[in-house]
Amino acid sequence: MDPYAWQLPLLFVVGVVAGILNILAGGGSLLTLPLLIFMGLPSAVANGTNRVAILCQNIFAMRGFSKRGMLPWKLALLCTPPALLGSWVGANLAINIDDQMFKRVLAVIMIGVMIFTAVDPMKRFRQDSIELNLWRKIILIIAFFGIGIYGGFVQAGVGFIVITVMLLNGLDLVRINAIKVFVVFAYTFIALGVFIYHGQVDYSLGFALAAGNSVGGMVGSKLAVDKGHDWIKKVVTVTVLVFALKLLLF
């Protein structure tokens, strides 16, 4: 039996779920990466193949947020250049370095995000737009350079890190998710290019997964705008707890 007969439909279904999770919170790659490895791909190839889906997913999600007027372009464009540079560094590291240590660190980050979103200390400061003073710009540039490195290296859970950074700036989760989609879309071009250059992409599996992620991206962006901040906060909290326990215990 041709393995693609079951692999491609399964990747599509899992991709839909992962796409919705990625847009609403993050962690969808914690479903897709293990699945790709289970299908026999080496870790580096699974990592590269997953980027095809991430890129396609964010094209559709970004269109959804922009169409609904929920994308703060000025802030998104500020955060993107350092993330692009960081993703090139991270993707080159991912070609040869094992990511097990980063998964353990990610679990701790996830728990931190869960606590932060549950307490929501920035709620009273949240506003539709924020003042980009010099210090805030510097902090965002440094933070998104680090986000780019992590996203270029492993991608899984990068949404949780973006959420934490942007919550500290008083933005609501709908606009945070819009910025996250834009930045991840941009730096994935760089990361995917590195993996393609090193021959670490399986295009058949990647495009099957991309089809599912794209559907999930469209659904996720609509849910994010329609349901609003408080509903997304609940999704983030539950998702973080499940994935953190998975990383720590398995």
Secondary structure, DSSP 8 states (H G I E B T S, - for coil): --THHHHHHHHHHHHHHHHHHHHHTS-THHHHHHHHHHTT--HHHHHHHHHHHHHHHHHHHHHHHHHTT---HHHHHHHHHHHHHHHHHHHHHHTTS--HHHHHHHHHHHHHHHHHHHH-TTGGG--SS----HHHHHHHHHHHHHHHHHHHHT-TTHHHHHHHHHHTTT--HHHHHHHHHHHHHHHHHHHHHHHHHTT---HHHHHHHHHHHHHHHHHHHHHHHHHHHHHHHHHHHHHHHHHHHHHHH-
